[in-house]
Amino acid sequence: MAASTPASLTARALLLDMDGTLVNSDAVVERCWRRWAERQGLDPAEVLTVVHGRQGYATMAVLLPDRPMAENHADNRVMLAEETADLDGVVPVPGAPAFMAALAGLPHALVTSADEALARARMGAAGLSLPETRVTAESVGASKPAPEGFLKGAAALGFEPADCVVFEDSEAGIQAGRAAGMRVVGVGPRAAALAPDVHVADLTGVRIEPTADGALTLTFAQA
């Protein structure tokens, strides 16, 4: 974390992305999207620069802007099935198990571009507890970078957007958190160049302490 970023934040609730934030699923994502890119005659390396954070159909729309959206949704269903079945290499982000254990009983929600089945599969493969409150692909009409998912997560927990802190790794996710009016903790290398409110290499240096008035104090170890 850069020395200029704050050493602590106070929130009432945390909204957590999954892939790249809690779970490292890059190996699966790259395998599945490389196959899709090759089928479309696209450069896999170029495709992989835009896939993170969005729902699959939204990524396809960026890459193939003239393609009928119905085809993107059809391919997205195939992609989700492939990703759900392929858990090879899915592991927790360093520090994620302790981070999730510290959140037990505290206000938090998962806000992911994965659908419910994929979220369950990947969180399970990484050995992480699945938050009771979840906003998955089925719950929203607009993918990140739209703020809908984070706004729904805050509402489900009963908090105003300004009281929530988002944990995200991708450009689309960080944009969504900002658009929702929330502060953002960027996790991992993708987030480093995106100027989140706080950046951490992983979750090992994040500490969560509930306060007497029901707030959560987040402290971040200096890198």
Buried (B, 14 or more C-beta within 10 A) or exposed (E): BEEEBEEEBBBBBBBBBBBBBBBBBBBBBBBBBBEBBEEBEBEBEEBBEBBBBBBBBBBBBEBBEEEEEEEBBEBBEEBBBBBBEBBEBBBBBBBBBBBBEBBEEEBBBBBBBBBBBBBBBBBBBBEBEBBEBBBBBEBBEEBBBBBBBBBBBBEBBEBEBEBBBBBBBBBBBBBBBBBBBBBBBBBBEBBBEBEBBBBBBBBEBBEBEEEEEEBBEBEBEEE
